[in-house]
């Protein structure tokens, strides 16, 4: 990175003001990010995230679960009727 040469104090002050504003913008982005993170780590949202992930997993797996369990249920009813 080349060193910039200033020909007047006005140029220097302008660049310092730009850097100050960029610093403030980055600080505000950090504060906003922290607030969003803080809001997302509430017990209610954690539980909802946990439940929704398992709900999504099991909603896609209902057919497989039923196919795996159904033969055992049918066998249990048949054995129950026979008296075993």
trRosetta pair geometry for C-beta under 8 A, 3 or more apart (Angstrom, degrees):
i j d omega theta_ij theta_ji phi_ij phi_ji
4 15 7.5 166 90 -104 153 166
6 9 7.6 80 144 -87 133 26
6 11 4.6 -178 -145 87 99 120
6 12 4.7 34 -146 -58 169 92
6 15 7.7 -120 -89 11 124 136
7 11 6.4 69 45 6 68 146
8 11 5.2 106 62 2 78 96
8 12 7.4 -143 102 2 48 89
9 12 5.4 -56 -151 41 42 115
9 13 5.9 44 151 -22 73 106
10 13 5.7 -53 -143 38 29 111
10 14 6.3 34 154 -23 63 106
11 14 5.7 -53 -148 33 30 113
11 15 6.5 25 156 -14 64 105
12 15 6.0 -58 -150 39 30 107
12 16 6.3 29 153 -18 65 109
13 16 5.6 -55 -145 39 31 113
13 17 6.2 35 154 -22 65 105
14 17 5.7 -54 -149 34 29 112
14 18 6.5 31 151 -19 63 104
15 18 5.5 -49 -147 34 35 114
15 19 6.4 34 153 -17 65 104
16 19 5.7 -53 -147 38 32 111
16 20 6.3 37 151 -23 64 105
17 20 5.5 -50 -146 34 32 115
17 21 6.5 31 154 -17 64 104
18 21 5.9 -56 -149 37 30 109
18 22 6.3 30 153 -18 65 106
19 22 5.6 -52 -145 37 32 112
19 23 6.3 37 153 -22 64 104
20 23 5.7 -53 -151 34 29 114
20 24 6.5 28 151 -18 63 105
21 24 5.6 -53 -147 36 34 111
21 25 6.3 37 153 -21 66 104
22 25 5.6 -51 -147 35 32 113
22 26 6.4 30 155 -16 65 106
23 26 5.9 -57 -149 39 29 109
23 27 6.3 32 152 -21 64 107
24 27 5.5 -52 -146 35 32 114
24 28 6.4 31 155 -18 65 105
25 28 5.9 -56 -149 37 29 109
25 29 6.5 32 151 -20 64 105
26 29 5.6 -50 -148 34 34 114
26 30 6.5 37 152 -20 64 104
27 30 5.6 -55 -153 35 32 114
27 31 6.5 32 150 -19 66 104
28 31 5.5 -49 -145 36 35 113
28 32 6.3 36 154 -18 65 104
29 32 5.8 -54 -146 39 30 111
29 33 6.2 32 154 -20 64 107
30 33 5.7 -54 -146 37 29 112
30 34 6.3 32 154 -20 63 106
31 34 5.7 -54 -150 36 30 113
31 35 6.4 30 153 -19 64 105
32 35 5.7 -53 -147 36 32 111
32 36 6.4 31 155 -17 65 105
33 36 5.8 -54 -147 37 31 110
33 37 6.3 31 154 -18 64 107
34 37 5.7 -57 -148 38 30 111
34 38 6.2 33 153 -22 65 108
35 38 5.5 -53 -145 36 31 114
35 39 6.3 30 155 -18 64 106
36 39 5.8 -55 -148 38 31 110
36 40 6.3 25 155 -17 65 110
37 40 5.8 -60 -145 39 30 107
37 41 6.4 17 159 -13 66 112
38 41 6.2 -66 -146 39 27 102
39 42 6.7 -24 -173 -23 41 108
39 45 7.7 78 144 -16 61 158
40 45 5.7 -127 -162 125 47 155
41 45 7.2 -87 -84 71 8 120
41 46 6.8 36 -153 -58 48 108
42 45 4.8 82 57 13 85 102
42 46 6.9 -153 88 -9 40 88
43 46 5.6 -57 -145 37 32 113
43 47 6.2 28 160 -16 67 106
44 47 6.1 -59 -150 38 26 107
44 48 6.3 24 153 -17 63 110
45 48 5.5 -51 -141 40 34 113
45 49 6.1 37 157 -21 65 105
46 49 5.8 -55 -150 36 28 111
46 50 6.4 27 152 -18 63 107
47 50 5.6 -55 -147 38 32 112
47 51 6.1 26 157 -14 68 109
48 51 5.9 -57 -140 42 29 106
48 52 5.9 26 161 -19 66 111
49 52 5.9 -55 -138 38 26 108
49 53 6.4 26 160 -21 61 105
50 53 6.2 -59 -153 31 26 108
50 54 6.8 12 156 -5 62 108
51 54 6.1 -63 -151 44 32 103
51 55 5.8 35 153 -24 69 110
52 55 5.4 -51 -138 37 32 115
52 56 6.2 36 159 -21 64 103
53 56 5.9 -52 -150 34 28 111
53 57 6.5 29 151 -19 62 107
54 57 5.4 -52 -146 37 37 114
54 58 6.0 23 160 -9 70 108
55 58 6.2 -61 -141 45 27 100
55 59 5.9 30 159 -25 65 110
56 59 5.9 -51 -137 33 25 111
56 60 6.7 18 162 -11 59 107
57 60 6.4 -71 -163 39 25 103
57 61 6.3 3 151 -7 64 123
58 61 5.3 -70 -139 48 37 107
58 62 6.7 69 159 -60 70 74
58 65 7.5 11 -154 -27 83 146
59 62 6.4 -12 -154 -24 32 109
61 64 5.0 -59 -164 47 70 113
61 65 5.5 73 136 -28 90 102
62 65 5.7 -58 -145 38 29 110
62 66 6.1 27 159 -17 66 108
63 66 5.9 -55 -145 38 28 109
63 67 6.2 28 156 -18 63 109
64 67 5.7 -55 -145 38 30 111
64 68 6.3 26 156 -17 64 108
65 68 5.9 -61 -150 38 29 108
65 69 6.0 9 161 -5 67 116
66 69 6.1 -65 -135 46 27 99
66 70 5.6 41 166 -41 67 110
67 70 6.2 -37 -128 18 22 117
68 71 7.8 -69 178 24 26 98
69 72 5.8 -66 -164 42 50 111
69 73 6.1 46 146 -22 81 108
70 73 5.6 -56 -144 37 34 111
70 74 6.2 33 160 -18 68 106
71 74 5.8 -54 -144 38 31 111
71 75 6.2 32 156 -18 65 108
72 75 5.6 -54 -145 40 30 112
72 76 6.2 34 154 -23 64 105
73 76 5.6 -52 -147 33 31 113
73 77 6.6 28 155 -15 64 104
74 77 5.9 -56 -150 37 31 108
74 78 6.3 31 153 -18 65 107
75 78 5.7 -55 -145 37 32 111
75 79 6.2 28 158 -14 66 107
76 79 6.0 -57 -146 41 28 107
76 80 6.2 34 152 -26 64 108
77 80 5.5 -52 -144 33 32 116
77 81 6.5 31 157 -19 65 102
78 81 6.0 -54 -151 34 30 108
78 82 6.5 23 153 -13 63 110
79 82 5.7 -59 -146 41 34 109
79 84 4.3 -73 -168 62 90 116
80 83 7.8 44 174 -69 28 24
80 84 7.7 -80 -67 52 23 73
